[in-house]
Amino acid sequence: MKKNFILTMLAAICLAACAETTKTKTEIKVTGELGSPEPDVLCAFQSRQIIGKGQNADGVITFTVDTAETVIATICRDENRPQGVCTVFLDGTPIEVSIKDGKAEVTKGSDQNMRLSEAFQRMNETSSQMDQLMKDYSEAHEKYQGQIPDEEMEGFDNRYEAIQEDIYATQRQIITENADNMLPIVFLSIGGTDLGVEFIENFLKDYKYKDNKTLEPIVASLGGEKNKQVGAPVVDFVGKNLDDQECHLTDYVGKGKYVLVDFWASWCGPCRAEMPNVKACYEKYHEKGFEVVGISFDSEKEDWAKGVKDLGITWPQISDLKGWQCAASDLYNIKAIPATILYGPDGKVLKTNLRGEELGKTLAEYLDK
């Protein structure tokens, strides 16, 4: 009995060891108009970490990759600054990719790879409207020597918003149609929270691959987006001011004033360009109960301090001096600056991304009474 038990355990251990070392081998062949540099680098999707190099033999670049599970990868052209050519699933089924006129197409592969290729074609068709818009805008810019009339500019803005929504709608449709496979991972990653917090959360509830590591940044960003939604209570950010004193965002927000939280950095050109507008609004409305708090994405205190001085900033400043690793980036899902959040006297979000004339108009609604 004891002997049988030992043999059974040894067999189980061997099976486990075999399972751990099992690999999925995927071969990719790239043909057609290869161009220069050649598409001979295979990178992990999103992170662009190199996971394989291809070999060119008689005009055919071949990749052979072993993975422990299905991996999403992008065929790239440049090892130092990877330029994506085509995204595929490394799932054990041979893949053939053809390049023509600068466009790559999967011509052979697993069902999900063929679906992915078709989905990208749909996206390209929708996105082509944006190419035409950019062409029309450039022609108008040249025609009016950079001074496009307000009426025409408004038309361009409306077209942009409509096309952008078409793109998001197409992405949402592709995601919904492919709930039984891994395609949504790709398009959720591409669209991000612009697809809508509610849509993403509802989809992920029952999605088989919701725990895939590629989706971790999207899941994390959902929390930050919720913290910016209208009516959301302030979430505290902790840093130091220029005097090295610990400060909390909640020292200012929720204390009975309208508070604009301005995410900026001394190295950010658009931030510096917007600062005179913020300063003008501060000077106009500060005595009426308006406050500004700057959260800096600087990494060097000297640069931060110089920026504050040069721009004539007089309102409170907080930073953890971690640059783009600033804790505020995750807390409020700030992926580009300048960015703003306007809080009401009760410490709840009123509006976000107020800049230019829109900032002054919004403050007038609340404070010109």
KETIBA-522375 format. One record per residue (C-alpha): residue number from 1; residue in one letter; x, y, z. Coordinates in pm, 1 decimal. Example, Ala and Ser with C-alpha at 12.3 -4.5 7.8 and 13.67 -1.06 7.14 Angstrom:
BEGIN
[node 1,"A",[1230.0,-450.0,780.0]]
[node 2,"S",[1367.0,-106.0,714.0]]
//
This chain:
BEGIN
[node 1,"M",[0.0,0.0,0.0]]
[node 2,"K",[281.3,234.2,97.4]]
[node 3,"K",[471.3,146.7,-220.3]]
[node 4,"N",[166.6,215.1,-440.3]]
[node 5,"F",[115.6,552.0,-269.2]]
[node 6,"I",[477.0,653.6,-334.4]]
[node 7,"L",[455.9,547.0,-699.3]]
[node 8,"T",[132.4,741.1,-742.8]]
[node 9,"M",[287.4,1055.2,-594.9]]
[node 10,"L",[598.4,1022.3,-812.6]]
[node 11,"A",[380.3,991.6,-1121.6]]
[node 12,"A",[183.1,1300.6,-1021.4]]
[node 13,"I",[503.6,1496.8,-966.6]]
[node 14,"C",[636.1,1390.1,-1308.2]]
[node 15,"L",[311.4,1490.4,-1477.6]]
[node 16,"A",[319.8,1827.9,-1304.7]]
[node 17,"A",[679.0,1883.2,-1412.0]]
[node 18,"C",[591.4,1791.9,-1770.7]]
[node 19,"A",[295.2,2030.3,-1764.2]]
[node 20,"E",[513.9,2313.3,-1638.8]]
[node 21,"T",[761.8,2271.7,-1924.4]]
[node 22,"T",[503.2,2224.6,-2201.3]]
[node 23,"K",[548.7,2492.5,-2465.3]]
[node 24,"T",[332.1,2613.6,-2750.2]]
[node 25,"K",[547.5,2654.6,-3061.9]]
[node 26,"T",[424.9,2905.5,-3318.1]]
[node 27,"E",[585.7,2965.9,-3657.3]]
[node 28,"I",[531.5,3293.9,-3841.0]]
[node 29,"K",[628.6,3360.2,-4203.2]]
[node 30,"V",[630.0,3716.7,-4338.1]]
[node 31,"T",[642.2,3771.2,-4714.5]]
[node 32,"G",[576.8,4043.7,-4971.5]]
[node 33,"E",[712.4,4397.8,-4977.6]]
[node 34,"L",[931.0,4373.5,-4668.7]]
[node 35,"G",[1072.7,4726.1,-4693.2]]
[node 36,"S",[1350.0,4869.4,-4478.4]]
[node 37,"P",[1412.2,4816.0,-4196.7]]
[node 38,"E",[1272.3,4467.4,-4236.3]]
[node 39,"P",[995.9,4342.4,-4004.8]]
[node 40,"D",[1221.5,4096.6,-3824.3]]
[node 41,"V",[1149.8,4181.5,-3460.3]]
[node 42,"L",[872.7,4021.4,-3253.7]]
[node 43,"C",[758.8,4220.6,-2951.1]]
[node 44,"A",[510.8,4166.1,-2671.8]]
[node 45,"F",[188.6,4353.3,-2744.3]]
[node 46,"Q",[170.5,4693.5,-2571.5]]
[node 47,"S",[498.2,4667.0,-2376.7]]
[node 48,"R",[704.4,4626.0,-2697.6]]
[node 49,"Q",[947.1,4401.1,-2507.5]]
[node 50,"I",[1138.3,4194.9,-2762.4]]
[node 51,"I",[1049.2,3825.7,-2749.3]]
[node 52,"G",[1194.9,3700.7,-3077.3]]
[node 53,"K",[1400.6,3774.3,-3388.6]]
[node 54,"G",[1317.1,3659.1,-3738.2]]
[node 55,"Q",[1551.4,3521.0,-4003.0]]
[node 56,"N",[1533.9,3622.4,-4370.2]]
[node 57,"A",[1580.1,3339.4,-4617.7]]
[node 58,"D",[1505.5,3411.2,-4984.6]]
[node 59,"G",[1276.1,3701.7,-4904.1]]
[node 60,"V",[1078.0,3518.1,-4636.0]]
[node 61,"I",[1121.4,3621.0,-4274.1]]
[node 62,"T",[1054.1,3334.8,-4034.1]]
[node 63,"F",[992.0,3351.7,-3659.9]]
[node 64,"T",[972.8,3045.1,-3436.9]]
[node 65,"V",[857.2,3117.2,-3084.2]]
[node 66,"D",[789.3,2891.8,-2784.2]]
[node 67,"T",[537.6,3020.2,-2530.6]]
[node 68,"A",[381.6,2859.8,-2224.7]]
[node 69,"E",[38.6,2993.3,-2324.2]]
[node 70,"T",[-123.5,3201.0,-2596.0]]
[node 71,"V",[60.8,3531.9,-2619.3]]
[node 72,"I",[-32.6,3849.5,-2805.3]]
[node 73,"A",[262.4,3979.0,-3006.3]]
[node 74,"T",[339.9,4248.7,-3261.8]]
[node 75,"I",[570.0,4207.8,-3558.2]]
[node 76,"C",[793.0,4516.2,-3564.8]]
[node 77,"R",[1049.6,4675.9,-3792.7]]
[node 78,"D",[1300.4,4835.8,-3558.2]]
[node 79,"E",[1470.9,4683.0,-3257.1]]
[node 80,"N",[1549.9,5019.0,-3094.6]]
[node 81,"R",[1226.4,5205.1,-3173.0]]
[node 82,"P",[980.1,4928.7,-3262.4]]
[node 83,"Q",[735.4,5024.8,-3536.0]]
[node 84,"G",[436.7,4790.2,-3535.1]]
[node 85,"V",[351.2,4610.1,-3858.2]]
[node 86,"C",[102.2,4344.1,-3753.9]]
[node 87,"T",[-41.4,4206.2,-3427.7]]
[node 88,"V",[-102.4,3831.5,-3390.1]]
[node 89,"F",[-183.7,3560.3,-3138.1]]
[node 90,"L",[96.4,3310.6,-3076.9]]
[node 91,"D",[-133.1,3013.4,-3021.6]]
[node 92,"G",[47.3,2719.3,-3181.3]]
[node 93,"T",[-109.3,2748.9,-3527.7]]
[node 94,"P",[126.8,2854.1,-3812.7]]
[node 95,"I",[79.0,3215.3,-3924.6]]
[node 96,"E",[143.9,3369.2,-4265.1]]
[node 97,"V",[158.9,3746.4,-4309.6]]
[node 98,"S",[174.3,3930.9,-4641.1]]
[node 99,"I",[281.8,4294.0,-4678.0]]
[node 100,"K",[170.3,4507.5,-4972.0]]
[node 101,"D",[166.1,4886.0,-5012.8]]
[node 102,"G",[286.7,4922.3,-4655.3]]
[node 103,"K",[-5.9,4725.0,-4512.7]]
[node 104,"A",[24.6,4383.6,-4348.5]]
[node 105,"E",[-247.6,4118.3,-4363.6]]
[node 106,"V",[-269.3,3775.6,-4201.6]]
[node 107,"T",[-343.1,3533.6,-4485.7]]
[node 108,"K",[-322.6,3212.9,-4284.6]]
[node 109,"G",[-363.3,3133.4,-3916.8]]
[node 110,"S",[-595.8,3014.7,-3644.2]]
[node 111,"D",[-959.1,3122.6,-3635.4]]
[node 112,"Q",[-888.4,3395.4,-3382.1]]
[node 113,"N",[-595.0,3526.3,-3586.8]]
[node 114,"M",[-811.7,3548.4,-3896.8]]
[node 115,"R",[-1082.2,3723.8,-3693.9]]
[node 116,"L",[-822.0,3965.1,-3559.5]]
[node 117,"S",[-704.6,4047.2,-3910.1]]
[node 118,"E",[-1062.5,4112.4,-4025.7]]
[node 119,"A",[-1127.2,4328.4,-3720.2]]
[node 120,"F",[-823.3,4544.9,-3794.5]]
[node 121,"Q",[-946.0,4588.6,-4151.8]]
[node 122,"R",[-1278.3,4713.5,-4014.7]]
[node 123,"M",[-1096.0,4953.6,-3788.9]]
[node 124,"N",[-884.0,5081.5,-4078.6]]
[node 125,"E",[-1194.5,5150.1,-4285.1]]
[node 126,"T",[-1347.3,5352.4,-4001.4]]
[node 127,"S",[-1021.7,5534.7,-3924.8]]
[node 128,"S",[-975.7,5633.2,-4290.5]]
[node 129,"Q",[-1238.6,5903.3,-4231.0]]
[node 130,"M",[-989.2,6067.9,-3996.1]]
[node 131,"D",[-725.8,6071.1,-4272.0]]
[node 132,"Q",[-966.3,6263.1,-4497.0]]
[node 133,"L",[-1046.8,6504.9,-4215.3]]
[node 134,"M",[-677.8,6578.8,-4160.7]]
[node 135,"K",[-635.0,6638.0,-4534.5]]
[node 136,"D",[-931.0,6879.3,-4543.3]]
[node 137,"Y",[-800.3,7061.1,-4236.5]]
[node 138,"S",[-453.5,7103.0,-4388.4]]
[node 139,"E",[-604.6,7247.1,-4707.0]]
[node 140,"A",[-815.5,7491.9,-4503.6]]
[node 141,"H",[-514.9,7587.0,-4290.8]]
[node 142,"E",[-317.7,7670.6,-4605.8]]
[node 143,"K",[-611.8,7848.9,-4769.8]]
[node 144,"Y",[-669.7,8080.0,-4473.1]]
[node 145,"Q",[-299.1,8106.8,-4385.2]]
[node 146,"G",[-355.6,7952.8,-4044.1]]
[node 147,"Q",[-658.1,8170.8,-3957.6]]
[node 148,"I",[-946.5,7929.7,-4020.2]]
[node 149,"P",[-1284.9,8102.9,-3962.1]]
[node 150,"D",[-1460.6,8001.5,-3640.9]]
[node 151,"E",[-1756.7,7852.9,-3830.2]]
[node 152,"E",[-1533.4,7623.3,-4036.5]]
[node 153,"M",[-1323.8,7536.0,-3731.3]]
[node 154,"E",[-1638.5,7433.9,-3547.1]]
[node 155,"G",[-1724.2,7211.4,-3842.6]]
[node 156,"F",[-1385.7,7041.0,-3817.9]]
[node 157,"D",[-1433.6,6990.5,-3443.7]]
[node 158,"N",[-1778.0,6836.1,-3498.1]]
[node 159,"R",[-1646.8,6603.9,-3770.5]]
[node 160,"Y",[-1358.7,6496.0,-3546.8]]
[node 161,"E",[-1589.1,6411.0,-3257.1]]
[node 162,"A",[-1828.0,6218.8,-3484.8]]
[node 163,"I",[-1547.4,6016.3,-3643.9]]
[node 164,"Q",[-1390.2,5946.5,-3305.0]]
[node 165,"E",[-1722.4,5815.1,-3176.4]]
[node 166,"D",[-1754.3,5594.9,-3489.4]]
[node 167,"I",[-1413.7,5449.6,-3409.1]]
[node 168,"Y",[-1512.3,5379.7,-3047.8]]
[node 169,"A",[-1845.2,5230.8,-3160.3]]
[node 170,"T",[-1663.1,4996.9,-3400.6]]
[node 171,"Q",[-1424.1,4889.8,-3125.3]]
[node 172,"R",[-1712.0,4823.3,-2885.5]]
[node 173,"Q",[-1892.0,4619.1,-3150.9]]
[node 174,"I",[-1582.1,4408.3,-3222.4]]
[node 175,"I",[-1535.1,4347.7,-2849.2]]
[node 176,"T",[-1898.0,4244.6,-2798.3]]
[node 177,"E",[-1898.8,4012.9,-3101.1]]
[node 178,"N",[-1589.4,3827.7,-2979.3]]
[node 179,"A",[-1674.0,3763.5,-2615.6]]
[node 180,"D",[-1573.9,3396.0,-2656.7]]
[node 181,"N",[-1212.5,3459.5,-2761.4]]
[node 182,"M",[-909.7,3681.7,-2695.8]]
[node 183,"L",[-977.3,3959.9,-2948.2]]
[node 184,"P",[-1133.2,4186.7,-2685.4]]
[node 185,"I",[-799.4,4197.1,-2500.6]]
[node 186,"V",[-645.1,4370.6,-2801.8]]
[node 187,"F",[-923.2,4620.8,-2858.7]]
[node 188,"L",[-981.4,4697.3,-2492.4]]
[node 189,"S",[-610.1,4777.5,-2469.5]]
[node 190,"I",[-621.5,4999.7,-2778.1]]
[node 191,"G",[-940.8,5184.0,-2684.5]]
[node 192,"G",[-876.4,5207.1,-2312.2]]
[node 193,"T",[-1117.3,5393.4,-2089.6]]
[node 194,"D",[-1232.0,5603.5,-2387.1]]
[node 195,"L",[-1462.7,5308.8,-2460.5]]
[node 196,"G",[-1653.5,5395.6,-2143.9]]
[node 197,"V",[-1610.7,5279.6,-1785.8]]
[node 198,"E",[-1958.3,5125.6,-1770.3]]
[node 199,"F",[-1912.7,4937.5,-2099.3]]
[node 200,"I",[-1576.4,4792.5,-1993.0]]
[node 201,"E",[-1694.2,4691.0,-1646.5]]
[node 202,"N",[-2008.5,4523.0,-1780.0]]
[node 203,"F",[-1811.1,4334.7,-2044.1]]
[node 204,"L",[-1539.7,4214.9,-1807.3]]
[node 205,"K",[-1787.8,4072.1,-1554.0]]
[node 206,"D",[-1835.2,3747.3,-1746.7]]
[node 207,"Y",[-1538.8,3762.9,-1984.9]]
[node 208,"K",[-1343.2,3438.3,-1982.5]]
[node 209,"Y",[-1005.0,3610.9,-2019.7]]
[node 210,"K",[-1063.4,3901.7,-1781.1]]
[node 211,"D",[-763.1,3797.3,-1569.0]]
[node 212,"N",[-519.7,3811.8,-1861.3]]
[node 213,"K",[-215.4,4018.8,-1760.5]]
[node 214,"T",[-246.5,4240.6,-2067.9]]
[node 215,"L",[-570.9,4377.1,-1924.6]]
[node 216,"E",[-420.0,4475.4,-1589.2]]
[node 217,"P",[-347.6,4838.1,-1693.5]]
[node 218,"I",[-706.1,4877.0,-1819.8]]
[node 219,"V",[-853.4,4739.9,-1497.8]]
[node 220,"A",[-628.8,4970.0,-1294.6]]
[node 221,"S",[-728.9,5273.5,-1501.2]]
[node 222,"L",[-1097.8,5208.8,-1434.5]]
[node 223,"G",[-1049.5,5308.9,-1072.9]]
[node 224,"G",[-879.3,5631.2,-1177.5]]
[node 225,"E",[-1157.4,5713.9,-1421.4]]
[node 226,"K",[-1419.6,5657.3,-1153.0]]
[node 227,"N",[-1234.9,5903.8,-931.9]]
[node 228,"K",[-1285.5,6167.3,-1203.5]]
[node 229,"Q",[-1652.6,6103.5,-1276.8]]
[node 230,"V",[-1895.1,6384.5,-1202.9]]
[node 231,"G",[-2012.4,6352.1,-842.9]]
[node 232,"A",[-1715.4,6142.6,-729.8]]
[node 233,"P",[-1572.6,6247.5,-390.6]]
[node 234,"V",[-1214.6,6365.5,-375.4]]
[node 235,"V",[-951.3,6093.3,-342.5]]
[node 236,"D",[-651.0,6210.9,-146.7]]
[node 237,"F",[-309.4,6260.6,-302.0]]
[node 238,"V",[-11.6,6299.0,-68.7]]
[node 239,"G",[309.9,6478.6,-157.8]]
[node 240,"K",[526.8,6768.1,-49.4]]
[node 241,"N",[525.1,7136.9,-124.9]]
[node 242,"L",[828.3,7340.1,-227.6]]
[node 243,"D",[917.6,7383.1,139.7]]
[node 244,"D",[940.6,7003.7,178.5]]
[node 245,"Q",[632.0,6995.5,399.1]]
[node 246,"E",[391.8,6704.6,358.2]]
[node 247,"C",[67.2,6812.0,194.3]]
[node 248,"H",[-261.7,6640.3,123.2]]
[node 249,"L",[-498.5,6731.9,-158.2]]
[node 250,"T",[-774.2,6705.4,100.9]]
[node 251,"D",[-612.0,6997.5,284.6]]
[node 252,"Y",[-768.1,7213.0,12.7]]
[node 253,"V",[-1051.8,7021.3,-154.0]]
[node 254,"G",[-1383.1,6986.9,27.3]]
[node 255,"K",[-1326.6,7290.8,248.6]]
[node 256,"G",[-1607.0,7505.7,107.3]]
[node 257,"K",[-1431.4,7640.5,-203.7]]
[node 258,"Y",[-1437.7,7563.2,-573.3]]
[node 259,"V",[-1098.9,7404.0,-637.2]]
[node 260,"L",[-929.8,7344.1,-971.1]]
[node 261,"V",[-668.5,7068.4,-947.5]]
[node 262,"D",[-417.7,7138.9,-1223.4]]
[node 263,"F",[-192.7,6849.7,-1332.3]]
[node 264,"W",[114.8,6997.6,-1498.1]]
[node 265,"A",[496.1,6993.2,-1521.5]]
[node 266,"S",[763.1,7254.4,-1582.4]]
[node 267,"W",[885.9,7060.9,-1888.6]]
[node 268,"C",[537.7,7046.4,-2046.7]]
[node 269,"G",[502.2,7307.1,-2324.7]]
[node 270,"P",[119.5,7294.1,-2345.4]]
[node 271,"C",[104.0,7326.3,-1964.9]]
[node 272,"R",[314.4,7641.8,-1972.9]]
[node 273,"A",[106.2,7781.6,-2259.5]]
[node 274,"E",[-216.3,7726.6,-2060.8]]
[node 275,"M",[-83.3,7869.9,-1734.7]]
[node 276,"P",[-157.5,8240.2,-1812.9]]
[node 277,"N",[-523.7,8144.2,-1860.2]]
[node 278,"V",[-531.3,7959.5,-1527.3]]
[node 279,"K",[-357.5,8254.4,-1362.5]]
[node 280,"A",[-612.3,8501.4,-1504.2]]
[node 281,"C",[-902.0,8290.3,-1374.5]]
[node 282,"Y",[-735.0,8257.5,-1034.4]]
[node 283,"E",[-687.6,8632.6,-1002.8]]
[node 284,"K",[-1044.9,8700.1,-1113.9]]
[node 285,"Y",[-1223.1,8449.9,-891.2]]
[node 286,"H",[-994.4,8380.5,-595.4]]
[node 287,"E",[-1168.9,8635.1,-373.0]]
[node 288,"K",[-1504.5,8480.3,-465.0]]
[node 289,"G",[-1409.4,8138.2,-329.3]]
[node 290,"F",[-1195.4,7984.5,-604.3]]
[node 291,"E",[-868.9,7800.6,-536.3]]
[node 292,"V",[-615.6,7626.9,-758.8]]
[node 293,"V",[-390.4,7342.4,-648.9]]
[node 294,"G",[-109.2,7233.8,-877.5]]
[node 295,"I",[2.2,6872.3,-884.9]]
[node 296,"S",[338.3,6864.0,-1059.6]]
[node 297,"F",[466.7,6571.9,-1265.9]]
[node 298,"D",[822.1,6698.6,-1233.0]]
[node 299,"S",[1100.9,6473.4,-1111.0]]
[node 300,"E",[1351.9,6744.4,-1013.1]]
[node 301,"K",[1265.4,6993.8,-740.2]]
[node 302,"E",[1485.9,7263.7,-894.5]]
[node 303,"D",[1300.2,7246.2,-1227.6]]
[node 304,"W",[964.6,7249.4,-1051.0]]
[node 305,"A",[1059.5,7552.0,-840.5]]
[node 306,"K",[1196.0,7739.9,-1141.7]]
[node 307,"G",[877.8,7669.1,-1338.2]]
[node 308,"V",[662.3,7802.4,-1054.2]]
[node 309,"K",[873.7,8119.4,-1033.3]]
[node 310,"D",[899.2,8181.2,-1408.2]]
[node 311,"L",[524.9,8135.4,-1460.3]]
[node 312,"G",[427.4,8351.6,-1163.0]]
[node 313,"I",[230.9,8073.7,-993.8]]
[node 314,"T",[109.5,8177.3,-647.7]]
[node 315,"W",[-131.9,7896.9,-559.6]]
[node 316,"P",[-48.3,7581.6,-358.6]]
[node 317,"Q",[171.2,7316.2,-517.3]]
[node 318,"I",[213.4,6945.8,-438.3]]
[node 319,"S",[440.8,6681.6,-592.5]]
[node 320,"D",[601.7,6349.4,-510.8]]
[node 321,"L",[874.5,6425.7,-769.9]]
[node 322,"K",[829.3,6095.0,-948.7]]
[node 323,"G",[760.4,6230.2,-1297.2]]
[node 324,"W",[519.7,6010.0,-1490.7]]
[node 325,"Q",[536.7,5763.1,-1202.5]]
[node 326,"C",[357.9,6021.5,-988.8]]
[node 327,"A",[94.2,5852.3,-773.5]]
[node 328,"A",[-162.5,6096.3,-914.3]]
[node 329,"S",[-126.9,5931.5,-1256.2]]
[node 330,"D",[-295.4,5613.9,-1129.6]]
[node 331,"L",[-523.1,5779.7,-874.5]]
[node 332,"Y",[-696.4,5988.4,-1140.7]]
[node 333,"N",[-587.6,5804.6,-1458.5]]
[node 334,"I",[-388.2,6102.2,-1585.3]]
[node 335,"K",[-212.3,5991.5,-1904.3]]
[node 336,"A",[-156.1,6333.3,-2061.6]]
[node 337,"I",[-100.6,6683.6,-1926.8]]
[node 338,"P",[-220.2,6950.4,-1887.2]]
[node 339,"A",[-527.2,6800.3,-1723.1]]
[node 340,"T",[-768.6,6944.4,-1470.2]]
[node 341,"I",[-1041.0,6842.2,-1227.7]]
[node 342,"L",[-1282.1,7101.2,-1087.0]]
[node 343,"Y",[-1422.5,7017.3,-744.4]]
[node 344,"G",[-1720.3,7182.4,-580.4]]
[node 345,"P",[-1730.5,7320.3,-223.8]]
[node 346,"D",[-1841.6,6975.5,-101.8]]
[node 347,"G",[-1532.0,6807.4,-244.5]]
[node 348,"K",[-1710.4,6632.9,-531.5]]
[node 349,"V",[-1614.3,6644.3,-899.0]]
[node 350,"L",[-1799.5,6900.6,-1108.2]]
[node 351,"K",[-1610.4,6885.9,-1439.5]]
[node 352,"T",[-1282.0,6767.1,-1588.4]]
[node 353,"N",[-1035.8,6881.6,-1854.4]]
[node 354,"L",[-1132.7,7248.1,-1839.0]]
[node 355,"R",[-894.6,7466.0,-2039.0]]
[node 356,"G",[-896.6,7784.5,-2239.5]]
[node 357,"E",[-1226.9,7971.3,-2267.2]]
[node 358,"E",[-1415.5,7673.9,-2125.4]]
[node 359,"L",[-1248.4,7720.2,-1786.0]]
[node 360,"G",[-1353.9,8084.4,-1760.2]]
[node 361,"K",[-1709.3,8011.5,-1878.2]]
[node 362,"T",[-1751.2,7730.8,-1625.7]]
[node 363,"L",[-1621.2,7938.4,-1334.0]]
[node 364,"A",[-1853.9,8220.9,-1434.4]]
[node 365,"E",[-2151.5,7983.5,-1407.2]]
[node 366,"Y",[-2065.6,7903.4,-1047.3]]
[node 367,"L",[-1909.1,8225.3,-919.4]]
[node 368,"D",[-2059.4,8517.4,-1111.7]]
[node 369,"K",[-2370.5,8540.3,-900.0]]
//
